[in-house]
Amino acid sequence: MMGSFVSWLYDSFSCSPQLWLIHLSIVCVLDISAITVAQWDWFATPRHQQTRAGVFLGLGLSSVEPTIHFTITEGFVKATTVGQMGWFFLMAVMYITGAGLYVA
């Protein structure tokens, strides 16, 4: 999940290294959380299934804020053409669907 979003962050915020670093840091923290939850046996119990799903859902939704930020600062037309928002929304739907299937 991280690999599919980091390249978009780099392309979209290449002119603003500070913003790129802030958004990248948030995504990295969420990725480390997801890896921890996925690998730690304590979270593998049925009791923590919703916690695991919540972490993965949060990771998938972590792209919403940078996307909105890019759309506001650069405009809707540039966000849909340069920012490739159609593909980005498809990716978000797939992540959310995957988390929903995991919970079910």
Backbone as numpy.savetxt, mean C-alpha at the origin, in Angstrom:
# Nx Ny Nz CAx CAy CAz Cx Cy Cz
3.91 -6.97 -2.23 3.08 -5.78 -2.23 3.95 -4.54 -2.23
5.04 -4.61 -1.51 5.91 -3.44 -1.45 6.51 -3.12 -2.82
6.94 -4.16 -3.51 7.57 -3.95 -4.81 6.66 -3.29 -5.83
5.38 -3.56 -5.74 4.46 -2.98 -6.72 4.17 -1.51 -6.43
4.41 -1.05 -5.23 4.08 0.33 -4.89 5.31 1.23 -4.85
6.46 0.69 -4.50 7.66 1.52 -4.38 8.04 2.15 -5.72
7.90 1.41 -6.80 8.24 1.99 -8.11 7.30 3.14 -8.46
6.01 3.01 -8.10 5.07 4.10 -8.35 5.46 5.32 -7.50
5.82 5.10 -6.24 6.25 6.21 -5.38 7.46 6.92 -5.98
8.42 6.14 -6.43 9.63 6.73 -6.99 9.32 7.58 -8.22
8.51 7.05 -9.10 8.16 7.80 -10.31 7.33 9.04 -10.01
6.39 8.92 -9.11 5.47 10.02 -8.83 6.09 11.14 -8.02
6.97 10.80 -7.10 7.55 11.82 -6.21 9.04 12.02 -6.46
9.50 11.76 -7.68 10.92 11.91 -7.98 11.40 13.36 -7.89
10.49 14.30 -8.06 10.86 15.72 -7.97 10.83 16.23 -6.53
10.33 15.43 -5.61 10.24 15.82 -4.20 10.84 14.71 -3.33
12.17 14.70 -3.19 12.81 13.61 -2.46 12.35 13.48 -1.00
12.03 14.60 -0.36 11.57 14.53 1.03 10.22 13.83 1.13
9.29 14.17 0.25 7.99 13.52 0.25 8.12 12.04 -0.11
8.99 11.75 -1.06 9.22 10.36 -1.43 9.72 9.56 -0.24
10.66 10.14 0.52 11.21 9.45 1.68 10.17 9.24 2.77
9.31 10.22 2.98 8.25 10.09 3.99 7.29 8.97 3.60
6.81 8.98 2.38 5.88 7.95 1.94 6.54 6.58 1.92
7.80 6.51 1.49 8.51 5.25 1.46 8.71 4.70 2.87
9.00 5.57 3.82 9.19 5.13 5.21 7.91 4.51 5.78
6.78 5.13 5.49 5.50 4.60 5.98 5.24 3.22 5.39
5.46 3.07 4.10 5.25 1.79 3.44 6.21 0.73 4.00
7.45 1.11 4.24 8.43 0.15 4.78 8.04 -0.32 6.18
7.57 0.59 7.02 7.14 0.20 8.37 5.97 -0.76 8.29
5.01 -0.49 7.41 3.87 -1.39 7.26 4.30 -2.74 6.68
5.27 -2.72 5.76 5.77 -3.98 5.21 6.47 -4.82 6.27
7.27 -4.18 7.08 7.95 -4.91 8.16 6.92 -5.49 9.13
5.86 -4.73 9.41 4.79 -5.24 10.27 4.12 -6.46 9.65
3.87 -6.40 8.36 3.22 -7.51 7.67 4.12 -8.75 7.67
5.39 -8.56 7.44 6.33 -9.69 7.46 6.39 -10.29 8.86
6.43 -9.45 9.88 6.46 -9.93 11.26 5.22 -10.74 11.58
4.07 -10.21 11.24 2.81 -10.89 11.53 2.71 -12.20 10.75
3.20 -12.21 9.52 3.12 -13.42 8.70 4.08 -14.51 9.17
5.20 -14.13 9.74 6.21 -15.11 10.10 6.18 -15.54 11.57
5.56 -14.77 12.42 5.56 -15.07 13.85 4.47 -16.09 14.14
4.84 -17.21 14.75 3.90 -18.30 15.03 2.75 -17.88 15.94
3.00 -16.93 16.81 1.96 -16.47 17.74 0.76 -15.90 16.98
0.99 -15.27 15.85 -0.09 -14.70 15.05 -0.74 -15.74 14.12
-0.18 -16.95 14.06 -0.71 -17.98 13.17 -1.94 -18.69 13.72
-2.31 -18.39 14.95 -3.47 -19.04 15.55 -4.76 -18.42 15.00
-5.85 -19.20 15.03 -7.14 -18.66 14.55 -7.58 -17.41 15.32
-7.13 -17.29 16.55 -7.49 -16.12 17.37 -6.99 -14.81 16.75
-5.88 -14.89 16.04 -5.26 -13.67 15.46 -5.46 -13.56 13.96
-6.38 -14.32 13.41 -6.61 -14.29 11.97 -7.06 -12.90 11.52
-7.94 -12.27 12.28 -8.40 -10.93 11.91 -7.28 -9.90 12.04
-6.39 -10.09 13.00 -5.25 -9.17 13.13 -4.36 -9.26 11.90
-4.08 -10.49 11.48 -3.26 -10.67 10.28 -3.93 -10.05 9.06
-5.21 -10.30 8.91 -5.93 -9.73 7.77 -5.93 -8.21 7.84
-6.07 -7.65 9.04 -6.06 -6.20 9.21 -4.73 -5.58 8.83
-3.64 -6.26 9.18 -2.32 -5.74 8.82 -2.14 -5.76 7.31
-2.54 -6.84 6.66 -2.41 -6.90 5.20 -3.35 -5.91 4.51
-4.53 -5.74 5.06 -5.45 -4.75 4.51 -4.88 -3.34 4.67
-4.30 -3.06 5.84 -3.66 -1.77 6.07 -2.51 -1.52 5.11
-1.75 -2.57 4.84 -0.65 -2.44 3.88 -1.19 -2.13 2.50
-2.25 -2.81 2.11 -2.85 -2.54 0.81 -3.43 -1.15 0.71
-4.02 -0.66 1.81 -4.63 0.66 1.81 -3.62 1.79 2.06
-2.38 1.42 2.38 -1.37 2.45 2.65 -1.07 3.29 1.42
-1.47 2.84 0.29 -1.23 3.59 -0.93 -2.26 4.69 -1.18
-3.32 4.71 -0.39 -4.38 5.70 -0.62 -3.89 7.12 -0.35
-3.20 7.33 0.75 -2.76 8.68 1.11 -1.79 9.27 0.08
-0.73 8.54 -0.33 0.14 9.12 -1.36 -0.58 9.37 -2.68
-1.54 8.52 -3.01 -2.29 8.70 -4.24 -3.12 9.98 -4.19
-3.80 10.19 -3.08 -4.58 11.42 -2.91 -3.66 12.63 -2.91
-2.52 12.51 -2.23 -1.55 13.60 -2.19 -1.07 13.95 -3.60
-0.73 12.95 -4.39 -0.28 13.17 -5.75 -1.38 13.82 -6.59
-2.60 13.35 -6.44 -3.73 13.90 -7.21 -3.98 15.36 -6.85
-3.90 15.70 -5.58 -4.13 17.09 -5.15 -3.00 18.01 -5.63
-1.76 17.56 -5.48 -0.64 18.44 -5.84 -0.41 18.55 -7.34
-0.66 17.47 -8.08 -0.36 17.47 -9.51 -1.58 17.62 -10.41
-2.77 17.42 -9.85 -3.99 17.53 -10.63 -4.50 16.18 -11.11
-5.79 16.13 -11.35 -6.45 14.87 -11.70 -5.99 14.34 -13.05
-5.80 15.24 -14.02 -5.41 14.80 -15.37 -4.03 14.14 -15.33
-3.08 14.77 -14.67 -1.74 14.19 -14.58 -1.76 12.89 -13.76
-2.62 12.84 -12.74 -2.72 11.63 -11.92 -3.25 10.45 -12.71
-4.17 10.72 -13.62 -4.74 9.62 -14.41 -3.86 9.24 -15.60
-3.07 10.17 -16.10 -2.23 9.85 -17.25 -0.83 9.42 -16.81
-0.13 10.29 -16.13 1.23 9.98 -15.68 1.20 9.02 -14.49
0.28 9.25 -13.57 0.20 8.44 -12.36 -0.45 7.09 -12.55
-1.04 6.84 -13.72 -1.63 5.54 -14.03 -2.64 5.08 -12.97
-3.58 5.95 -12.62 -4.52 5.65 -11.55 -5.44 4.46 -11.82
-5.77 4.22 -13.07 -6.62 3.07 -13.37 -5.99 1.76 -12.93
-4.72 1.58 -13.26 -4.00 0.37 -12.84 -3.82 0.34 -11.33
-3.64 1.52 -10.77 -3.43 1.62 -9.33 -4.69 1.19 -8.58
-5.86 1.61 -9.05 -7.11 1.21 -8.40 -7.36 -0.29 -8.57
-7.01 -0.83 -9.72 -7.14 -2.27 -9.93 -6.27 -3.03 -8.92
-5.06 -2.55 -8.70 -4.17 -3.17 -7.73 -4.78 -3.12 -6.33
-5.37 -2.00 -5.97 -6.00 -1.86 -4.65 -7.17 -2.82 -4.50
-7.98 -2.94 -5.52 -9.12 -3.87 -5.47 -8.63 -5.31 -5.31
-7.56 -5.65 -5.98 -7.03 -7.01 -5.87 -6.49 -7.28 -4.46
-5.82 -6.31 -3.87 -5.31 -6.48 -2.50 -6.46 -6.64 -1.51
-7.47 -5.81 -1.63 -8.61 -5.88 -0.72 -9.35 -7.21 -0.90
-9.51 -7.64 -2.13 -10.16 -8.92 -2.40 -9.35 -10.07 -1.79
-8.06 -10.03 -1.92 -7.21 -11.06 -1.33 -7.33 -11.11 0.18
-7.36 -9.95 0.82 -7.52 -9.90 2.28 -8.90 -10.45 2.68
-9.93 -10.12 1.90 -11.26 -10.63 2.18 -11.34 -12.14 2.04
-10.72 -12.68 1.01 -10.69 -14.12 0.84 -9.92 -14.81 1.95
-8.85 -14.16 2.42 -8.07 -14.72 3.52 -8.92 -14.82 4.79
-9.69 -13.77 5.06 -10.53 -13.77 6.27 -11.64 -14.81 6.15
-12.20 -14.94 4.94 -13.30 -15.90 4.75 -12.77 -17.31 4.84
